């Protein structure tokens, strides 16, 4: 049943659309580029809209959307890998195939990634997060940037809560190692006692 006043399914505008910016930030961390992130967000919201009747209204819409986003991303990556293997078989290793890039209409009217990261996170930190292995990066982004609780992250990633905690610990430890000197240089933290500048 559709809401005739908005043209959307009942509740979709109120419960799903407010999370557009968060899904975009998550998609950006998964894909690494704004164009791919916009495509991923569009596909996520299209699938969410089509399956809105399966969503239990009033529950965790943000987590539900993140789950769809991650699944679309992983399926797309698998398809891309299979496509590359087929091209290599049929064309040979020396020939290059042009990627197929469908034209998508962006669902984003603004630059939420820019607004968010300009005020909170600089390029060096984003680069460090993007360098993490996918399972660590996903856990760190969902917990530390999107504020999801461990149980929701575990459901989204389809792993036990203990695995989420372990991935967060390891991901944060890697970030700490990579960003320590940078954080001292920028004045975010003080140099550890007993360390020498020489």
MARSE-497697 format. One line per 2 residues: their letters; for each residue x, y, z of N, C-alpha, C, O. Coordinates in nm, 4 decimals. Last residue first. Layout:
<recs>
A = X,Y,Z,X,Y,Z,X,Y,Z,X,Y,Z  ...
</recs>
This chain:
<recs>
XX = 6.4787,1.2650,1.8251,6.5883,1.2480,1.7303,6.5773,1.1184,1.6536,6.6622,1.0890,1.5695  6.2821,1.2705,2.0139,6.2525,1.3320,1.8857,6.3612,1.3068,1.7822,6.3378,1.3257,1.6628
XX = 6.2040,0.9851,2.2077,6.3029,1.0856,2.1703,6.2681,1.1410,2.0325,6.2287,1.0654,1.9437  5.9947,0.8986,2.4777,6.0260,0.8915,2.3358,6.1135,1.0088,2.2994,6.0989,1.1183,2.3537
XX = 5.9351,0.9429,2.7428,6.0444,0.8491,2.7142,6.0742,0.8340,2.5663,6.1689,0.7642,2.5302  5.5836,0.9816,2.7036,5.7064,1.0032,2.7836,5.8116,0.8976,2.7470,5.7805,0.7808,2.7240
XX = 5.4501,1.0493,2.3799,5.4632,0.9586,2.4946,5.5913,0.9879,2.5705,5.6951,1.0158,2.5105  5.3299,1.3722,2.2970,5.4258,1.2647,2.2717,5.4392,1.1806,2.3980,5.4396,1.2334,2.5092
XX = 4.9774,1.4313,2.3144,5.1144,1.4643,2.3518,5.2038,1.3445,2.3226,5.1586,1.2300,2.3234  4.7408,1.4779,2.0437,4.7895,1.4101,2.1639,4.9311,1.4576,2.1929,4.9967,1.5167,2.1071
XX = 4.6947,1.6703,1.8512,4.5793,1.5989,1.9059,4.6153,1.5280,2.0360,4.5333,1.5182,2.1273  4.8971,1.8008,1.7193,4.8633,1.8477,1.8525,4.7409,1.7809,1.9124,4.6877,1.8279,2.0130
XX = 4.9954,1.7101,1.4843,4.8789,1.7985,1.4753,4.8353,1.8516,1.6115,4.7471,1.9371,1.6196  5.1998,1.5410,1.5791,5.2323,1.6563,1.4946,5.1186,1.7585,1.4901,5.1429,1.8792,1.4918
XX = 5.0483,1.3443,1.7070,5.1408,1.4272,1.7848,5.1698,1.5560,1.7079,5.1650,1.6655,1.7638  4.9159,1.2356,1.4868,4.8365,1.2946,1.5956,4.9235,1.3839,1.6839,4.8775,1.4882,1.7305
XX = 5.1316,1.1352,1.3402,5.0481,1.2406,1.2827,4.9689,1.3125,1.3919,4.9563,1.4349,1.3899  5.2212,0.9334,1.5086,5.3085,1.0476,1.4805,5.2287,1.1658,1.4249,5.2551,1.2812,1.4585
XX = 4.9807,0.7635,1.5039,5.0406,0.8181,1.6256,5.1234,0.9440,1.5972,5.0979,1.0493,1.6556  4.8585,0.6336,1.2884,4.8302,0.7754,1.3085,4.8990,0.8390,1.4294,4.8780,0.9574,1.4556
XX = 4.9341,0.3659,1.2897,4.9539,0.4451,1.1686,4.9466,0.5945,1.1978,5.0203,0.6731,1.1383  4.8578,0.2829,1.5476,4.9967,0.2715,1.5039,5.0257,0.3636,1.3855,5.1287,0.4308,1.3816
XX = 4.5819,0.3342,1.5393,4.6665,0.3986,1.6398,4.8128,0.3965,1.5975,4.8832,0.4967,1.6102  4.5011,0.1615,1.3381,4.4873,0.3059,1.3201,4.5776,0.3816,1.4168,4.6414,0.4804,1.3802
XX = 4.5550,-0.0821,1.4650,4.6259,-0.0463,1.3418,4.6190,0.1042,1.3166,4.7182,0.1664,1.2786  4.3738,-0.0614,1.6783,4.5169,-0.0734,1.7066,4.5981,-0.0349,1.5833,4.6980,0.0361,1.5942
XX = 4.1298,-0.0615,1.5423,4.1702,0.0576,1.6181,4.3200,0.0552,1.6478,4.3858,0.1592,1.6428  4.1375,-0.3240,1.4394,4.1293,-0.2082,1.3508,4.1738,-0.0812,1.4194,4.2476,-0.0015,1.3614
XX = 4.1457,-0.4754,1.6760,4.2558,-0.4830,1.5805,4.2566,-0.3634,1.4852,4.3622,-0.3084,1.4539  3.9015,-0.3980,1.7953,4.0274,-0.3848,1.8673,4.1444,-0.3813,1.7698,4.2317,-0.2950,1.7794
XX = 3.7190,-0.4698,1.5923,3.7311,-0.3306,1.6353,3.8643,-0.3074,1.7057,3.9324,-0.2084,1.6790  3.7572,-0.7444,1.5893,3.7888,-0.6663,1.4693,3.8038,-0.5184,1.5021,3.8900,-0.4499,1.4470
XX = 3.6666,-0.8071,1.8494,3.8029,-0.8391,1.8090,3.8453,-0.7559,1.6881,3.9564,-0.7030,1.6848  3.3999,-0.7271,1.8346,3.4898,-0.6642,1.9318,3.6359,-0.6867,1.8939,3.7185,-0.5961,1.9051
XX = 3.3101,-0.9040,1.6338,3.3034,-0.7585,1.6130,3.4013,-0.6889,1.7068,3.4771,-0.6018,1.6642  3.3460,-1.1451,1.7676,3.4241,-1.1191,1.6462,3.4243,-0.9707,1.6142,3.5265,-0.9165,1.5721
XX = 3.1537,-1.1196,1.9680,3.2949,-1.1311,2.0038,3.3870,-1.1034,1.8851,3.4940,-1.0447,1.9014  2.9179,-1.1295,1.8199,2.9566,-1.0037,1.8836,3.1046,-1.0055,1.9219,3.1731,-0.9040,1.9096
XX = 2.9603,-1.3225,1.5119,2.9291,-1.3076,1.6546,2.9777,-1.1726,1.7097,3.0673,-1.1101,1.6530  2.8397,-1.1964,1.1917,2.9434,-1.2579,1.2747,2.9012,-1.2443,1.4206,2.8145,-1.1625,1.4512
XX = 2.7091,-1.0358,0.9995,2.6813,-1.1797,1.0086,2.7956,-1.2544,1.0777,2.8419,-1.3586,1.0313  2.7117,-0.7671,0.9922,2.8286,-0.8339,0.9349,2.8152,-0.9866,0.9367,2.8996,-1.0577,0.8820
XX = 2.4641,-0.7178,1.1192,2.4912,-0.6639,0.9860,2.6048,-0.7390,0.9173,2.5959,-0.7709,0.7987  2.5014,-0.8389,1.3669,2.3941,-0.8848,1.2786,2.4206,-0.8411,1.1351,2.4018,-0.9183,1.0412
XX = 2.7173,-0.6854,1.4623,2.7305,-0.8304,1.4476,2.6243,-0.8854,1.3522,2.6543,-0.9688,1.2668  2.6001,-0.4341,1.4753,2.7125,-0.4553,1.3844,2.7299,-0.6042,1.3575,2.7543,-0.6448,1.2439
XX = 2.4121,-0.4822,1.6748,2.3664,-0.4474,1.5405,2.4769,-0.4673,1.4378,2.4510,-0.5120,1.3261  2.5827,-0.5382,1.8920,2.4853,-0.6390,1.8475,2.4365,-0.6101,1.7059,2.4210,-0.7021,1.6256
XX = 2.7326,-0.2970,1.9283,2.7968,-0.4215,1.8860,2.6973,-0.5223,1.8284,2.7254,-0.5852,1.7263  2.5562,-0.0071,1.7925,2.5982,-0.0968,1.9017,2.6542,-0.2278,1.8455,2.6271,-0.2647,1.7312
XX = 2.6815,0.2559,1.5831,2.5968,0.1383,1.6008,2.6470,0.0533,1.7170,2.7678,0.0428,1.7379  2.8153,0.4955,1.5131,2.7615,0.4766,1.6473,2.6696,0.3580,1.6669,2.5872,0.3587,1.7584
XX = 2.9529,0.5686,1.2892,2.8067,0.5670,1.2804,2.7389,0.5360,1.4133,2.6171,0.5491,1.4247  3.2173,0.5660,1.3711,3.1693,0.6782,1.2916,3.0171,0.6852,1.2859,2.9593,0.7936,1.2786
XX = 3.2546,0.3402,1.5310,3.3125,0.4681,1.5712,3.2605,0.5874,1.4932,3.2599,0.6992,1.5447  3.0960,0.1286,1.4081,3.0986,0.1572,1.5509,3.1390,0.3007,1.5806,3.0661,0.3740,1.6474
XX = 3.1253,0.1425,1.1289,2.9923,0.1248,1.1874,2.9898,0.1603,1.3355,2.8914,0.2165,1.3836  3.4061,0.1740,1.1033,3.3138,0.2751,1.0499,3.1778,0.2641,1.1179,3.1211,0.3649,1.1599
XX = 3.5006,-0.0637,1.2251,3.5383,0.0680,1.2779,3.4406,0.1754,1.2309,3.3971,0.2587,1.3104  3.3857,-0.2639,1.0594,3.3561,-0.2599,1.2028,3.3865,-0.1226,1.2618,3.3072,-0.0701,1.3399
XX = 3.5003,-0.1973,0.8099,3.3556,-0.1983,0.8275,3.3188,-0.1873,0.9749,3.2303,-0.1098,1.0112  3.7753,-0.2319,0.8659,3.7231,-0.1014,0.8245,3.5720,-0.0931,0.8481,3.5223,0.0067,0.9003
XX = 3.7923,-0.5063,0.9160,3.8245,-0.4107,1.0224,3.7620,-0.2749,0.9914,3.7033,-0.2110,1.0787  3.7165,-0.6092,0.6670,3.6413,-0.6487,0.7867,3.6698,-0.5564,0.9048,3.5805,-0.5307,0.9856
XX = 3.9048,-0.4847,0.4833,3.7606,-0.4600,0.4762,3.6864,-0.4943,0.6053,3.6016,-0.4166,0.6493  4.2008,-0.3443,0.6326,4.1316,-0.4547,0.5651,3.9796,-0.4374,0.5800,3.9328,-0.3814,0.6791
XX = 4.2590,0.0125,0.6007,4.2329,-0.1056,0.6827,4.1746,-0.2176,0.5969,4.1061,-0.1900,0.4984  4.2677,0.2334,0.4434,4.3753,0.1359,0.4252,4.3549,0.0088,0.5088,4.4252,-0.0904,0.4896
XX = 4.0627,0.3951,0.5284,4.0443,0.3247,0.4015,4.1521,0.2198,0.3783,4.1307,0.1262,0.3013  4.1834,0.5011,0.7571,4.0665,0.4130,0.7699,4.0483,0.3310,0.6437,4.0215,0.2110,0.6505
XX = 4.3836,0.6574,0.6378,4.4212,0.5479,0.7275,4.3051,0.4496,0.7444,4.3262,0.3284,0.7458  4.2263,0.8415,0.4973,4.3186,0.7544,0.4244,4.3581,0.6338,0.5106,4.3649,0.5213,0.4610
XX = 4.1052,0.9708,0.7129,4.0219,0.8966,0.6166,4.1086,0.7976,0.5396,4.0689,0.6829,0.5191  4.3323,1.0911,0.8211,4.2591,0.9914,0.8999,4.1716,0.9067,0.8082,4.1645,0.7848,0.8239
XX = 4.4022,1.2650,0.6151,4.4999,1.1661,0.6624,4.4295,1.0546,0.7402,4.4640,0.9373,0.7259  4.1797,1.4371,0.5865,4.2129,1.3414,0.4811,4.3079,1.2318,0.5281,4.2953,1.1171,0.4851
XX = 4.0000,1.4626,0.9036,4.0743,1.5143,0.7891,4.1197,1.4004,0.6975,4.1001,1.2828,0.7281  3.6820,1.4909,1.0523,3.7920,1.4026,1.0167,3.8668,1.4603,0.8967,3.8046,1.5021,0.7990
XX = 3.4991,1.7082,1.1075,3.5432,1.6125,1.2083,3.6726,1.5401,1.1719,3.7630,1.5300,1.2549  3.4290,1.8796,0.9011,3.4197,1.9289,1.0376,3.4808,1.8349,1.1406,3.5117,1.8784,1.2516
XX = 3.4661,1.7336,0.6710,3.5334,1.8623,0.6832,3.5350,1.9097,0.8277,3.6311,1.9728,0.8718  3.2977,1.5134,0.7067,3.4407,1.4967,0.7260,3.5161,1.6283,0.7336,3.6213,1.6342,0.7973
XX = 3.0374,1.6300,0.6664,3.0721,1.5524,0.7851,3.2230,1.5525,0.8079,3.2700,1.5877,0.9161  3.0504,1.7578,0.4184,3.0084,1.8319,0.5365,3.0534,1.7610,0.6634,3.1018,1.8247,0.7570
XX = 3.1290,1.5417,0.2503,3.2127,1.6593,0.2670,3.1789,1.7362,0.3921,3.2689,1.7765,0.4657  2.9109,1.3707,0.2759,3.0444,1.3247,0.3112,3.1356,1.4437,0.3367,3.2108,1.4454,0.4342
XX = 2.6979,1.5220,0.1762,2.7029,1.4900,0.3185,2.8403,1.4427,0.3624,2.8824,1.4714,0.4745  2.6391,1.7327,-0.0418,2.7607,1.6568,-0.0206,2.7735,1.6222,0.1268,2.8518,1.6856,0.1975
XX = 2.3074,1.6954,-0.1798,2.4156,1.7723,-0.1201,2.5381,1.6838,-0.1079,2.5395,1.5718,-0.1588  2.1268,1.5238,-0.2850,2.1153,1.6620,-0.3264,2.2279,1.7476,-0.2734,2.2438,1.8617,-0.3169
XX = 2.1395,1.1972,-0.4037,2.1928,1.2927,-0.3080,2.1831,1.4342,-0.3623,2.2268,1.4610,-0.4742  2.0781,1.0157,-0.5837,1.9711,1.0441,-0.4882,2.0157,1.1510,-0.3895,1.9391,1.1909,-0.3017
XX = 2.1710,1.0433,-0.9236,2.2085,1.0527,-0.7835,2.0886,1.0850,-0.6966,2.0071,1.1707,-0.7308  2.1065,0.8087,-1.1625,2.0650,0.9404,-1.1163,2.0935,0.9455,-0.9678,2.0452,0.8606,-0.8929
XX = 2.3601,0.6401,-1.3427,2.2626,0.6433,-1.2334,2.2272,0.7878,-1.2034,2.3101,0.8776,-1.2179  2.4665,0.4509,-1.6058,2.4417,0.5879,-1.5622,2.3301,0.5845,-1.4592,2.2210,0.5335,-1.4844
XX = 2.7006,0.1829,-1.5714,2.5647,0.2316,-1.5940,2.5499,0.3730,-1.5403,2.6133,0.4100,-1.4415  2.9851,0.0986,-1.7125,2.9428,0.1920,-1.6088,2.8024,0.2402,-1.6372,2.7845,0.3301,-1.7193
XX = 3.1940,-0.1571,-1.7701,3.0586,-0.1148,-1.8002,3.0126,-0.0273,-1.6848,3.0023,-0.0742,-1.5715  3.5337,-0.1167,-1.8727,3.4323,-0.1420,-1.7709,3.2966,-0.0892,-1.8149,3.2866,0.0099,-1.8872
XX = 3.6854,-0.2751,-2.1474,3.6320,-0.1497,-2.0935,3.5270,-0.1811,-1.9894,3.4391,-0.2638,-2.0138  3.9545,-0.4972,-2.1092,3.8132,-0.4776,-2.1397,3.7675,-0.3477,-2.0768,3.8072,-0.3147,-1.9651
XX = 4.2661,-0.5567,-2.2602,4.1896,-0.4917,-2.1540,4.0462,-0.4733,-2.1988,4.0202,-0.4379,-2.3138  4.4842,-0.8301,-2.3200,4.3823,-0.7355,-2.3665,4.3067,-0.6791,-2.2488,4.2861,-0.7476,-2.1486
XX = 4.6534,-1.0203,-2.2060,4.7113,-0.9004,-2.2654,4.6102,-0.7949,-2.3047,4.6475,-0.6788,-2.3214  4.5064,-1.2413,-2.1230,4.5633,-1.1520,-2.0234,4.6162,-1.0219,-2.0828,4.6222,-0.9214,-2.0119
XX = 4.1991,-1.2963,-2.3006,4.3418,-1.3175,-2.2787,4.3973,-1.2119,-2.1858,4.3396,-1.1040,-2.1724  3.9327,-1.3138,-2.3466,4.0079,-1.2127,-2.4198,4.1577,-1.2373,-2.4097,4.2335,-1.2027,-2.5004
XX = 3.8355,-1.5280,-2.1903,3.7911,-1.5095,-2.3276,3.8778,-1.4143,-2.4092,3.8938,-1.4336,-2.5297  3.9679,-1.5147,-1.9398,3.9577,-1.6406,-2.0129,3.9313,-1.6160,-2.1607,3.9964,-1.6754,-2.2467
XX = 3.9329,-1.2458,-1.8703,4.0681,-1.2996,-1.8847,4.0669,-1.4288,-1.9649,4.1543,-1.4508,-2.0488  3.6542,-1.2391,-1.8545,3.7235,-1.1571,-1.9547,3.8640,-1.2106,-1.9781,3.9092,-1.2198,-2.0922
XX = 3.6165,-1.4086,-1.6354,3.5607,-1.4453,-1.7666,3.6316,-1.3680,-1.8773,3.6652,-1.4244,-1.9814  3.7410,-1.2584,-1.4346,3.7899,-1.3926,-1.4664,3.7420,-1.4364,-1.6041,3.8184,-1.4947,-1.6810
XX = 3.5820,-1.0281,-1.4315,3.7238,-1.0180,-1.4664,3.7814,-1.1538,-1.5059,3.8610,-1.1633,-1.5994  3.3399,-1.1394,-1.3438,3.3472,-1.0761,-1.4751,3.4922,-1.0680,-1.5219,3.5223,-1.0973,-1.6376
XX = 3.4108,-1.2166,-1.0858,3.3739,-1.3204,-1.1836,3.3838,-1.2653,-1.3250,3.4299,-1.3343,-1.4159  3.4560,-0.9617,-0.9796,3.5658,-1.0584,-0.9828,3.5373,-1.1687,-1.0842,3.6259,-1.2101,-1.1591
XX = 3.2002,-0.8512,-1.0050,3.3140,-0.7897,-1.0728,3.4309,-0.8850,-1.0847,3.4979,-0.8891,-1.1880  3.0552,-1.0169,-0.8347,3.0229,-1.0148,-0.9778,3.1389,-0.9565,-1.0575,3.1723,-1.0064,-1.1650
XX = 3.1770,-0.9438,-0.5916,3.1872,-1.0817,-0.6395,3.1588,-1.0891,-0.7890,3.2289,-1.1586,-0.8624  3.0984,-0.6748,-0.5812,3.2410,-0.7080,-0.5858,3.2614,-0.8503,-0.6374,3.3516,-0.8754,-0.7172
XX = 2.8215,-0.7065,-0.5619,2.8799,-0.6365,-0.6764,3.0271,-0.6682,-0.6923,3.0755,-0.6863,-0.8040  2.8035,-0.8328,-0.3139,2.7572,-0.9021,-0.4350,2.8158,-0.8381,-0.5611,2.8546,-0.9077,-0.6548
XX = 2.9042,-0.6271,-0.1493,2.9741,-0.7555,-0.1571,2.9324,-0.8336,-0.2809,3.0169,-0.8945,-0.3465  2.7104,-0.4198,-0.1944,2.8533,-0.3994,-0.2220,2.9255,-0.5330,-0.2407,2.9998,-0.5502,-0.3373
XX = 2.4775,-0.5434,-0.1042,2.4857,-0.4987,-0.2438,2.6323,-0.4809,-0.2833,2.6735,-0.5217,-0.3919  2.5511,-0.5791,0.1665,2.5216,-0.6945,0.0819,2.5303,-0.6592,-0.0663,2.5845,-0.7364,-0.1453
XX = 2.5773,-0.3108,0.2508,2.6932,-0.4011,0.2548,2.6712,-0.5217,0.1641,2.7625,-0.5625,0.0923  2.3114,-0.2209,0.2122,2.4249,-0.1559,0.1464,2.5452,-0.2504,0.1399,2.6065,-0.2668,0.0344
XX = 2.1656,-0.3854,0.3867,2.1384,-0.3878,0.2421,2.2584,-0.3324,0.1667,2.3022,-0.3912,0.0677  2.2827,-0.3012,0.6280,2.2893,-0.4414,0.5873,2.2666,-0.4535,0.4371,2.3404,-0.5240,0.3684
XX = 2.2110,-0.0327,0.6334,2.3525,-0.0678,0.6255,2.3700,-0.2124,0.5804,2.4612,-0.2431,0.5036  1.9328,-0.0627,0.6617,1.9869,-0.0026,0.5400,2.1350,-0.0346,0.5234,2.1804,-0.0609,0.4120
XX = 1.9282,-0.1739,0.9182,1.8674,-0.2474,0.8061,1.9234,-0.1941,0.6744,1.9575,-0.2720,0.5855  2.0385,0.0321,1.0677,2.1086,-0.0961,1.0588,2.0577,-0.1778,0.9401,2.1356,-0.2428,0.8704
XX = 1.8329,0.2231,1.0285,1.9713,0.2516,0.9902,2.0499,0.1213,0.9727,2.1199,0.1037,0.8729  1.6051,0.1098,1.1418,1.6106,0.1319,0.9969,1.7538,0.1528,0.9498,1.7917,0.1053,0.8428
XX = 1.5219,-0.0723,1.3868,1.6486,-0.0071,1.3504,1.6631,0.0067,1.1988,1.7271,-0.0768,1.1350  1.1660,-0.0166,1.3987,1.2876,-0.0835,1.4458,1.4089,-0.0086,1.3908,1.3972,0.1078,1.3524
XX = 0.9520,0.1059,1.2827,0.9847,0.1445,1.4193,1.1070,0.0755,1.4751,1.1487,0.1050,1.5871  0.8391,-0.1693,1.0861,0.8435,-0.0251,1.1130,0.8695,0.0020,1.2606,0.8187,-0.0663,1.3496
XX = 1.0206,-0.4112,0.9552,0.9311,-0.3896,1.0691,0.9434,-0.2442,1.1109,1.0459,-0.2020,1.1644  1.0269,-0.4769,0.6068,1.0865,-0.4074,0.7204,0.9821,-0.3884,0.8301,0.8676,-0.3534,0.8013
XX = 0.8844,-0.5687,0.3979,0.9513,-0.6696,0.4804,1.0150,-0.6085,0.6049,1.0526,-0.6803,0.6975  0.7975,-0.3475,0.2614,0.6950,-0.4250,0.3315,0.7560,-0.5348,0.4192,0.6874,-0.5888,0.5060
XX = 1.0285,-0.2644,0.1290,0.9859,-0.1922,0.2485,0.8811,-0.2694,0.3280,0.8766,-0.2578,0.4505  1.1552,-0.3502,-0.0975,1.1278,-0.4503,0.0062,1.0816,-0.3868,0.1369,1.0938,-0.4474,0.2433
XX = 1.1809,-0.1221,-0.2543,1.1091,-0.2376,-0.3096,1.0718,-0.3385,-0.2015,0.9689,-0.4052,-0.2118  1.3360,0.0373,-0.0813,1.2016,0.0807,-0.1203,1.1190,-0.0384,-0.1692,1.0029,-0.0544,-0.1314
XX = 1.5735,-0.1090,-0.0754,1.4984,-0.0863,0.0486,1.3548,-0.0477,0.0173,1.2620,-0.0951,0.0828  1.6512,-0.0909,-0.3431,1.6171,-0.2221,-0.2855,1.5365,-0.2073,-0.1570,1.4429,-0.2834,-0.1324
XX = 1.6922,0.1863,-0.3514,1.5979,0.1229,-0.4435,1.5542,-0.0125,-0.3894,1.4355,-0.0453,-0.3896  1.8906,0.2180,-0.1604,1.7589,0.2748,-0.1343,1.6534,0.2205,-0.2299,1.5365,0.2098,-0.1927
XX = 2.1017,0.0751,-0.2902,2.0568,0.0409,-0.1548,1.9155,0.0911,-0.1301,1.8298,0.0156,-0.0840  2.1349,0.2138,-0.5305,2.0914,0.0748,-0.5343,2.0380,0.0294,-0.3985,1.9407,-0.0457,-0.3917
XX = 2.2227,0.4599,-0.4211,2.1012,0.4533,-0.5024,2.0467,0.3107,-0.5074,1.9267,0.2891,-0.4905  2.4570,0.3799,-0.2939,2.3465,0.4356,-0.2154,2.2160,0.4272,-0.2945,2.1116,0.3914,-0.2400
XX = 2.6088,0.3004,-0.5174,2.5761,0.2030,-0.4134,2.4593,0.2509,-0.3274,2.3721,0.1717,-0.2917  2.6348,0.5432,-0.6528,2.5693,0.4297,-0.7178,2.5225,0.3276,-0.6140,2.4113,0.2754,-0.6221
XX = 2.7771,0.6851,-0.4573,2.6441,0.7308,-0.4976,2.5669,0.6195,-0.5665,2.4475,0.6024,-0.5423  3.0139,0.5335,-0.4544,2.9308,0.5417,-0.3338,2.7899,0.5869,-0.3688,2.6929,0.5328,-0.3157
XX = 3.1160,0.5816,-0.7056,3.0755,0.4455,-0.6724,2.9845,0.4450,-0.5496,2.8901,0.3664,-0.5415  3.1681,0.8581,-0.6706,3.0789,0.8114,-0.7770,3.0259,0.6714,-0.7470,2.9064,0.6452,-0.7609
XX = 3.3493,0.8701,-0.4473,3.2152,0.9295,-0.4408,3.1198,0.8795,-0.5487,3.0015,0.8602,-0.5211  3.5253,0.5755,-0.3332,3.5087,0.6862,-0.4277,3.3666,0.7385,-0.4286,3.2723,0.6611,-0.4124
XX = 3.5366,0.3604,-0.1598,3.6546,0.4428,-0.1745,3.6410,0.5584,-0.2712,3.7367,0.6334,-0.2900  3.3447,0.1709,-0.0826,3.3858,0.1801,-0.2224,3.5131,0.2596,-0.2436,3.5899,0.2302,-0.3352
XX = 3.3171,0.1915,0.1984,3.3245,0.0610,0.1326,3.3879,0.0715,-0.0052,3.4741,-0.0088,-0.0410  3.3060,0.4639,0.2457,3.4140,0.3881,0.3085,3.4289,0.2500,0.2430,3.5398,0.1976,0.2331
XX = 3.0745,0.5204,0.1015,3.2006,0.5835,0.0627,3.3192,0.5081,0.1222,3.4214,0.4906,0.0559  2.8837,0.3851,0.2485,2.9118,0.3422,0.1114,3.0447,0.3984,0.0635,3.1191,0.3306,-0.0075
XX = 2.8892,0.5435,0.4805,2.9251,0.4021,0.4880,2.9632,0.3509,0.3489,3.0636,0.2813,0.3336  2.7963,0.7854,0.3754,2.9285,0.7796,0.4399,2.9786,0.6354,0.4464,3.0960,0.6086,0.4210
XX = 2.5407,0.6980,0.2856,2.6399,0.7489,0.1906,2.7806,0.7425,0.2504,2.8741,0.6988,0.1833  2.4209,0.6368,0.5267,2.4426,0.5286,0.4300,2.5463,0.5726,0.3266,2.6302,0.4927,0.2849
XX = 2.4119,0.8950,0.6346,2.4882,0.7903,0.7028,2.5181,0.6748,0.6071,2.6290,0.6212,0.6072  2.2399,1.0257,0.4523,2.3782,1.0713,0.4696,2.4652,0.9640,0.5341,2.5795,0.9440,0.4931
XX = 1.9989,0.8744,0.4872,2.0651,0.8847,0.3575,2.2122,0.9248,0.3711,2.2991,0.8644,0.3083  1.8352,0.8566,0.7012,1.9643,0.7887,0.7120,2.0440,0.7949,0.5816,2.1459,0.7271,0.5681
XX = 1.5890,0.9688,0.6405,1.6779,1.0426,0.7310,1.8185,0.9815,0.7421,1.9110,1.0486,0.7879  1.4684,0.7625,0.4745,1.5382,0.8770,0.4143,1.6236,0.9590,0.5114,1.7242,1.0154,0.4681
XX = 1.3409,0.5788,0.6569,1.4582,0.5426,0.5768,1.5365,0.6645,0.5300,1.6586,0.6688,0.5448  1.1287,0.7051,0.8016,1.2216,0.6133,0.8680,1.3484,0.5839,0.7889,1.4544,0.5657,0.8488
XX = 0.9848,0.8854,0.6384,1.0154,0.9195,0.7778,1.1246,0.8327,0.8388,1.2044,0.8810,0.9191  0.9644,0.7531,0.3919,1.0219,0.8870,0.3977,1.0653,0.9225,0.5399,1.1707,0.9830,0.5594
XX = 0.8390,0.5131,0.4717,0.9704,0.5114,0.4072,1.0385,0.6472,0.4193,1.1566,0.6553,0.4531  0.5796,0.5340,0.5705,0.6907,0.5299,0.6639,0.8279,0.5373,0.6003,0.9255,0.5657,0.6698
XX = 0.4281,0.3837,0.2925,0.4090,0.4439,0.4256,0.5308,0.4245,0.5154,0.5787,0.3126,0.5338  0.6099,0.4529,-0.0070,0.5432,0.3555,0.0788,0.5332,0.4150,0.2185,0.6219,0.4900,0.2592
XX = 0.5408,0.7635,-0.1790,0.6277,0.6615,-0.1212,0.5455,0.5613,-0.0437,0.4270,0.5821,-0.0180  0.3801,0.9654,-0.2529,0.4201,0.8757,-0.3591,0.5122,0.7651,-0.3090,0.5571,0.6817,-0.3876
XX = 0.2759,1.1303,-0.0610,0.4176,1.1461,-0.0922,0.4616,1.0617,-0.2107,0.5701,1.0838,-0.2644  0.0045,1.0721,-0.0584,0.0457,1.2109,-0.0388,0.1920,1.2327,-0.0769,0.2287,1.3418,-0.1205
XX = -0.0312,0.8000,-0.0794,-0.0578,0.8813,-0.1978,-0.0136,1.0250,-0.1809,0.0047,1.0947,-0.2807  0.1577,0.5443,0.0129,0.1115,0.6711,0.0686,0.0937,0.7665,-0.0482,0.1915,0.8092,-0.1095
XX = 0.0591,0.2180,-0.0873,0.1404,0.3384,-0.1010,0.0742,0.4572,-0.0345,-0.0482,0.4678,-0.0273  0.0835,-0.1182,0.0000,0.0000,0.0000,0.0000,0.0883,0.1249,0.0000,0.1818,0.1351,0.0794
</recs>
